Amino acid sequence: MSTPTISAIPNIRSRTALSGTRTRTQIVVPELRIADGPSATVLRIARSRGPLSRDTAAKASGLSIATVNRQVTSLLDLGILRERADLTASGAIGRPRVPFEVNHEPYLTVGIHIGAVVTSIIASDIRGKVLGAVEIPTPATNSAVALATIARSAKSFASRWHKRRPLAVGVAIGGRVDSATGVVDHPRLGWKGAKVGSIIGAGLDLPVSVAAHVEAMAASELLLSTDRAEAPTPGTTGLYFYARETAGIAITFEGRVHTPSSGPGSIAHLPTGSSARCTCGAVGCLEATISDRAVVAQALSSGAVIQGSERVTIADVYRAASSGSIPAHELLVDRARVLGRTVAMLRDLFNPDRVILGGQAFTDYPAGVPHVAEAFSTASSLERKDIRITGFGNRVQEYASTVVSLSSLFADPAAAMRRASAV
């Protein structure tokens, strides 16, 4: 994991120059949408197409050249953009001909994905490129102690990039999330009223945003897709379906993730017809059938994998299946078929323009994908449209937390930089 060397950071006050009085933690509601303000638009064009000239930016964005000039000047002053005079075409006259790009080297943001079993900590630049990531076990303790432990680990990890200025931290987590307060109820972890925002924000001394993890994953498809041909257009509707240790969905409308005020809905207890017993007391619930822990339990009870001195994980089941174990393969095929039928039911219910499947239940055993597709085709009654597995592969958790850490900067660069300078 590299620690790049960069030049001095422009236009940002040093922390040592600020008052010694600790400021109140800034909890910022994440902007899980494609922002259409002129400043956000110019930054988005720079992220996806830079280096580019102002003329090119005006054509790509639909903004007037005067508006683009104002926004570029403002973003240059903030230190978010930089000019590339070395790329100016021969014979070009005037500053508007000087290409500009995102000034990504001086800054980073910190993403934290708190999973039921594993917590991922990610450092990213302001283009959304992941600089490095590390995983730690999610502490099996009360929320206050667990969050303080995670915050210390995140702060230590971010310090590896000691010449980059941290701007914000974003947390993606399951359960019920109040993004305005950063408070989370997470039944699987046994957390009730967990002060995720205030503890993580205080621990890193940064503005913090907290979002439901599947909604954040859907936002990463809107905002961080590296292939413009794959990126959804603002007018489309989308369904994001996630499956790993938990299962969930998110809906996007007009370039915005739908975030219900009462928190995301749940598909954990959708009936699947399986014989798996759920913690709710019912039989055949979705998560009790397809979650990693459920598949591991089935593999152990059926003898598809053998318990050794180490704890058996889903990776052991994948390895067994990939090595030719028919029982392990059949378990994963059964899960793939349940997932395919469930996606078909939800797709037919919402009829979105596109469906994206994310999570290691789809990405970590490629041999199961054809069975997902077959089950989907058999169960769906609608014409097949745009259905695909996420391009982020098994790094969806990384990009989910990354987009939460960056969403406010992408929506309102000036406000985000003011908040970063105030802590």
C-alpha positions, 0 to 999 in steps of 0.5 A: 500500500503506497503513501504518495508524496505530494506538494503543499496543500493550497488554500486550506488553513492549518489545524494548528492555526485554529482555536484549541477549542474542540468544535462540535462534531459536524454530522452532514446528511449524505447527498446520494444523488447526481447533483445538478448545480453548476459547481457540482456539474463542473466538478463531475465533468472534471472527474470523468473527463479531465484534463479538459478545456473550459470550452469542452466542459461547456459543451459536455455540461450544457452550461454557458462558457461564462458559467463554466469560467466562473465555476472553474475559477472558484474551484481553482481558488478552493484548491479542488481543481488545478490547471495543466499549462503543460498540456496547453495546445501549441498556439493557444492563447488565453487562460480559458485554453489551459486544461484543468483537472481535479487536484486530487493529490493533496486530499483524501476522505475516509470511508468505513463500511461496518458489516455484521462480521467485518468492517472495512476502512478505506482511504480515497482521493477526491476523484473517488479512486481508492488509495488503500483499504484494510479490514478488521473484525467488527468488534463484538461488543456494545456500540460505544466501545465498538465504534471507538475501536473502529474510529481509532483504527480508521484514524491510524490507517488514514495517517499513512497518507500523512501528506494528504489532508483528510476532508471527511469521513463516511460510514455505510452500515446496515440497519435503520439509519437516521442520516440527520443525527448519525444514529443507527439501530442495527439488530444484527449487531445488537445496537440500539440508538448507536451514536455512529456519527458522533463517535466516528466524527469525534474520533477522526475529528472530521465532518461525518456522514452516515448512510444505509449501506445498500443505499450507499452502494446504489449511490456508488453506481450513480456517482463513482462508475468509472465506465461512462458507458455503464453509468446510468443516465439521470432519467432512468430508474434502477433497482440495486439488489445486494446479498452477502451476509445480509440482503437488501435493496435500494431504488433510484429515481432520476439520478437520486437514491430513494432514502425513506425518512423512516429508513430503508425497507427490508427484504430479509424475511421474504419467503423463499420456499426453503426449509431454513429456520429464521431467527424470527421463528418463520421458515424459509426467510431470504436471509436465513436461506442465502446469507453467508452464515446460512450457507456455511451452516448448511455446508457443515451439516451436509458434510460439504466442508469439514470442520477443522481447527480453524473456523469455517467461513464462506471462503472455504465453501467457495474453495471447496466448490471450485476444487470440485466438491459437488455438494459445495457446488450444489449448495451454492447453485441452490443459493443462486437459484433463490437469488435469481427468483427473488430478483425476478419477483422484485424486478417485476414488482418495480419494473425499473429500467435497470437492475444491478446485482451487488455483493459477494453472493454474486461476485465471489462464485462465478460458476453460480452466475448462470444459475442466477440468470436462468432462475431469473429468466424462468421466474420473471414475466416481463421483458428482459431489460438492463440487468447486470452484476456491479462493475465494482466486483467484491469491492462494493463495500469499499465504494459504498463508504467512499461515496458517502465520504465524498457525496457532500463534496460532489454536491456542494464543493464550497460548503464541503471545503468550509466544513473541512476547514472548520474542524 
